[in-house]
Amino acid sequence: MICYEKMLKSHVPQIAQLEKQCFSDPWSEKSIASELENSLSLWLVALQGDLVVGYVGSQSVLGEADMMNIAVDQAYRRQGIGKNLVLQLVEKLKEQGVHSLSLEVRQSNAPAISLYEEMGFQQVGLRPCYYRNPKENAMIFRKEWTV
Ligand SMILES: CC(C)(COP(=O)(O)OP(=O)(O)OC[C@H]1O[C@@H](n2cnc3c(N)ncnc32)[C@H](O)[C@@H]1OP(=O)(O)O)[C@@H](O)C(=O)NCCC(=O)NCCS
């Protein structure tokens, strides 16, 4: 069974490993750990026992949240974990009085774009050449709700 919890210090090394597996420009262990000290940040993990199989990270300012990253271990994909991470994040953000969640995604990232569209996010913009390694446009998605 997969459990969804707030990120703890003990999860950070495994998250950093997944970052390296999933992204060409990964967050370092140090920058992930510093999120634990940031009162604006909310990170959740998907756990199978002690194993981190997915995570999502966000920061909120004045009722608006940004999703900074989300990833699911390759061996655990297409089982609803990514979707549940976003659902859990939205529930927790609502409890904090947050009313919107925005994110950037590479234009070629079809799996992630499908996930966001299925969850009711709408494209609200495009940032040309936002990403490096390789250079690529970012699509900006946003979802709003009433609190
Ligand atoms: C994007 C990602 C987090 C999705 O995680 P996941 O746990 O596999 O997603 P889910 O199983 O919850 O998928 C939910 C829905 O999203 C869509 N989706 C997910 N992966 C898909 C794929 N490879 N192709 C098409 N649609 C996909 C489907 O609609 C899916 O529903 P379905 O399985 O009932 O068809 C995962 O692919 C990942 O970690 N990718 C690498 C990191 C990354 O690109 N992160 C996004 C940065 S913006």
Ligand as a Chemical Component Dictionary entry (heavy atoms), coordinates in Angstrom:
data_LIG
# 
_chem_comp.id                   LIG 
_chem_comp.type                 NON-POLYMER 
_chem_comp.pdbx_formal_charge   0 
_chem_comp.three_letter_code    LIG 
# 
loop_
_chem_comp_atom.comp_id 
_chem_comp_atom.atom_id 
_chem_comp_atom.alt_atom_id 
_chem_comp_atom.type_symbol 
_chem_comp_atom.charge 
_chem_comp_atom.model_Cartn_x 
_chem_comp_atom.model_Cartn_y 
_chem_comp_atom.model_Cartn_z 
_chem_comp_atom.pdbx_ordinal 
LIG C1  C1  C 0 4.552  12.735 -14.750 1  
LIG C2  C2  C 0 4.622  11.629 -13.703 2  
LIG C3  C3  C 0 4.873  12.251 -12.322 3  
LIG C4  C4  C 0 3.269  10.890 -13.672 4  
LIG O1  O1  O 0 3.297  9.976  -12.602 5  
LIG P1  P1  P 0 2.421  8.623  -12.613 6  
LIG O2  O2  O 0 2.355  8.122  -11.221 7  
LIG O3  O3  O 0 2.942  7.694  -13.649 8  
LIG O4  O4  O 0 0.998  9.180  -13.088 9  
LIG P2  P2  P 0 -0.430 8.516  -12.802 10 
LIG O5  O5  O 0 -0.308 7.024  -12.812 11 
LIG O6  O6  O 0 -1.015 9.132  -11.592 12 
LIG O7  O7  O 0 -1.221 8.981  -14.095 13 
LIG C5  C5  C 0 -2.442 9.689  -14.007 14 
LIG C6  C6  C 0 -2.866 10.048 -15.419 15 
LIG O8  O8  O 0 -1.886 10.871 -16.067 16 
LIG C7  C7  C 0 -1.791 10.515 -17.460 17 
LIG N1  N1  N 0 -0.484 9.896  -17.734 18 
LIG C8  C8  C 0 0.482  9.572  -16.837 19 
LIG N2  N2  N 0 1.542  9.032  -17.474 20 
LIG C9  C9  C 0 1.233  8.994  -18.790 21 
LIG C10 C10 C 0 1.919  8.549  -19.948 22 
LIG N3  N3  N 0 3.153  8.005  -19.877 23 
LIG N4  N4  N 0 1.313  8.688  -21.145 24 
LIG C11 C11 C 0 0.092  9.234  -21.236 25 
LIG N5  N5  N 0 -0.642 9.666  -20.164 26 
LIG C12 C12 C 0 -0.061 9.556  -18.970 27 
LIG C13 C13 C 0 -2.888 9.495  -17.692 28 
LIG O9  O9  O 0 -4.075 10.209 -17.998 29 
LIG C14 C14 C 0 -2.985 8.847  -16.331 30 
LIG O10 O10 O 0 -4.219 8.208  -16.109 31 
LIG P3  P3  P 0 -4.414 6.666  -16.576 32 
LIG O11 O11 O 0 -3.210 5.911  -16.098 33 
LIG O12 O12 O 0 -5.691 6.286  -15.899 34 
LIG O13 O13 O 0 -4.484 6.705  -18.071 35 
LIG C15 C15 C 0 5.729  10.586 -14.054 36 
LIG O14 O14 O 0 5.599  10.213 -15.414 37 
LIG C16 C16 C 0 7.142  11.084 -13.829 38 
LIG O15 O15 O 0 7.686  10.994 -12.726 39 
LIG N6  N6  N 0 7.795  11.615 -14.874 40 
LIG C17 C17 C 0 9.191  12.066 -14.779 41 
LIG C18 C18 C 0 9.292  13.360 -14.005 42 
LIG C19 C19 C 0 8.486  14.464 -14.655 43 
LIG O16 O16 O 0 8.502  14.625 -15.863 44 
LIG N7  N7  N 0 7.789  15.250 -13.817 45 
LIG C20 C20 C 0 6.964  16.343 -14.286 46 
LIG C21 C21 C 0 7.739  17.617 -14.269 47 
LIG S1  S1  S 0 6.736  19.010 -14.779 48 
# 
loop_
_chem_comp_bond.comp_id 
_chem_comp_bond.atom_id_1 
_chem_comp_bond.atom_id_2 
_chem_comp_bond.value_order 
_chem_comp_bond.pdbx_ordinal 
LIG C1  C2  SING 1  
LIG C2  C3  SING 2  
LIG C2  C4  SING 3  
LIG C2  C15 SING 4  
LIG C4  O1  SING 5  
LIG O1  P1  SING 6  
LIG P1  O2  DOUB 7  
LIG P1  O3  SING 8  
LIG P1  O4  SING 9  
LIG O4  P2  SING 10 
LIG P2  O5  DOUB 11 
LIG P2  O6  SING 12 
LIG P2  O7  SING 13 
LIG O7  C5  SING 14 
LIG C5  C6  SING 15 
LIG C6  O8  SING 16 
LIG C6  C14 SING 17 
LIG O8  C7  SING 18 
LIG C7  N1  SING 19 
LIG C7  C13 SING 20 
LIG N1  C8  SING 21 
LIG N1  C12 SING 22 
LIG C8  N2  DOUB 23 
LIG N2  C9  SING 24 
LIG C9  C10 SING 25 
LIG C9  C12 DOUB 26 
LIG C10 N3  SING 27 
LIG C10 N4  DOUB 28 
LIG N4  C11 SING 29 
LIG C11 N5  DOUB 30 
LIG N5  C12 SING 31 
LIG C13 O9  SING 32 
LIG C13 C14 SING 33 
LIG C14 O10 SING 34 
LIG O10 P3  SING 35 
LIG P3  O11 DOUB 36 
LIG P3  O12 SING 37 
LIG P3  O13 SING 38 
LIG C15 O14 SING 39 
LIG C15 C16 SING 40 
LIG C16 O15 DOUB 41 
LIG C16 N6  SING 42 
LIG N6  C17 SING 43 
LIG C17 C18 SING 44 
LIG C18 C19 SING 45 
LIG C19 O16 DOUB 46 
LIG C19 N7  SING 47 
LIG N7  C20 SING 48 
LIG C20 C21 SING 49 
LIG C21 S1  SING 50 
# 
